[in-house]
Amino acid sequence: MDIILTENVKGLGTIGEVVKVKPGYGRNYLVPQSLAVEANDRNLNEMEHHKRQLTHKAEKLSKEAADVKARVEAVICSFELKASEEGKLFGSVTTMEIADSLASQGVEIDRRKILLDQPIKELGEHEIDIKLNAGVNATIKVNVVRAEA
């Protein structure tokens, strides 16, 4: 019996794959659990249509992400903070502050997409990665300078 998987099934395949299984396994387990549908002409055509739609949507998202990447990488975030003589900050620069700085420059990025392992705690220029849609990553420069007293 040929079926089209609608969910990932361990040891069998991934979503959208057409696989051959024993009739009892397909009829009694996979189809009732909504893990698969029978691979007839109607379902195969529907699956192909669905794949084309997903491909079109993915292309659109990647173009939008590339535009956002260009806008994000053109921005430099600067912070003036108090620091010790060794260059250690008395506070830190967090993802929330970076997101606010980007927003003030016209680029709206969710702070959870900013990949910062630890808050920035020293002076200097830092490169921070931002995870955008469709697997696109952007890098921004964050410049931390000593505030004049």
C-alpha positions in Angstrom: 0.0 0.0 0.0 1.4 3.4 -1.0 0.8 6.3 1.4 1.8 10.0 1.7 3.1 11.0 5.1 1.5 14.1 6.7 3.8 14.0 9.7 7.4 12.9 10.3 7.3 9.2 11.3 10.5 7.8 12.9 11.9 5.0 10.9 9.5 5.6 8.0 10.1 9.0 6.5 9.4 12.7 6.5 6.4 14.9 5.7 5.4 14.7 2.0 7.2 11.5 1.2 5.4 8.7 -0.6 6.3 5.4 1.0 5.2 1.8 0.7 3.9 0.1 3.8 1.9 -3.1 4.6 -1.8 -2.5 4.2 -2.7 -3.2 7.8 -0.1 -0.8 9.2 -1.4 2.0 6.8 -5.1 1.4 7.3 -5.1 0.6 11.0 -2.4 2.9 12.4 -1.1 5.6 10.1 -4.3 6.9 8.5 -6.4 6.9 11.7 -3.7 8.7 13.6 -3.5 11.3 10.8 0.1 10.5 10.2 -0.6 9.6 6.5 -3.1 9.6 3.7 -3.6 7.1 0.9 -1.6 7.9 -2.2 -4.3 8.2 -4.8 -4.3 10.6 -7.7 -6.3 13.3 -5.9 -4.0 13.2 -2.8 -0.9 13.2 -5.0 -2.0 16.2 -7.0 -3.0 18.0 -3.8 0.4 17.3 -2.3 2.2 18.6 -5.4 0.1 21.8 -5.3 0.9 22.2 -1.6 4.6 21.8 -2.3 4.5 24.5 -5.0 2.7 26.9 -2.6 5.3 26.2 0.1 8.2 26.8 -2.4 6.6 30.1 -3.6 6.2 31.2 0.0 9.8 30.2 1.0 11.1 32.2 -2.0 9.1 35.3 -1.0 10.3 35.0 2.7 14.0 34.7 1.6 13.7 37.8 -0.6 12.1 39.7 2.3 14.8 38.5 4.6 17.5 39.6 2.2 16.0 43.1 2.1 15.9 43.2 5.9 19.5 41.9 6.1 20.7 44.8 3.9 18.9 47.3 6.1 20.1 45.8 9.3 23.8 45.5 8.2 23.8 49.2 7.2 23.1 50.2 10.9 25.7 50.7 13.6 24.5 50.7 17.2 26.4 53.0 19.5 26.2 53.2 23.2 27.9 55.6 25.7 28.2 54.0 29.1 30.3 54.5 32.2 33.3 52.2 32.4 36.3 51.5 34.6 39.8 52.4 33.6 40.4 48.9 32.4 37.5 49.1 30.0 34.9 47.1 32.0 31.4 48.5 31.9 29.6 49.3 35.1 26.4 48.0 33.4 26.0 45.9 30.3 24.5 46.1 26.8 21.7 43.5 26.4 19.6 42.3 23.5 16.8 44.6 24.7 19.0 47.7 24.4 20.3 46.6 21.0 16.7 46.1 19.8 15.7 49.5 21.1 18.6 51.1 19.3 17.7 49.4 16.1 14.1 50.5 16.5 15.2 54.1 17.0 17.0 53.9 13.6 14.0 52.5 11.8 14.7 48.7 11.9 12.2 46.6 13.9 13.8 43.4 15.1 12.5 41.1 17.9 15.1 41.0 20.7 14.8 37.2 20.8 16.3 37.0 17.3 19.5 38.8 18.4 22.1 36.0 19.1 24.0 37.3 22.1 25.4 34.6 24.4 26.4 37.0 27.2 25.6 40.7 27.7 28.4 43.0 26.4 30.4 44.1 29.4 33.4 45.8 27.9 34.3 48.8 25.7 35.0 48.4 22.0 33.3 47.3 18.8 31.4 44.0 18.8 29.9 42.1 15.9 26.5 40.5 16.8 24.5 38.0 14.7 20.8 38.4 14.2 18.7 35.4 13.0 16.2 36.5 10.4 13.5 34.5 8.6 14.2 31.8 6.0 17.6 30.8 7.6 19.2 34.2 6.8 21.6 35.7 9.3 22.7 39.3 9.5 25.6 40.8 11.4 25.5 44.2 13.1 28.2 46.3 14.7 27.7 47.4 18.2 30.1 50.2 19.3 30.4 50.7 23.1 32.3 53.9 24.1 33.2 55.5 27.4 30.7 58.2 28.5 32.3 61.5 29.3 31.8 62.4 32.9 
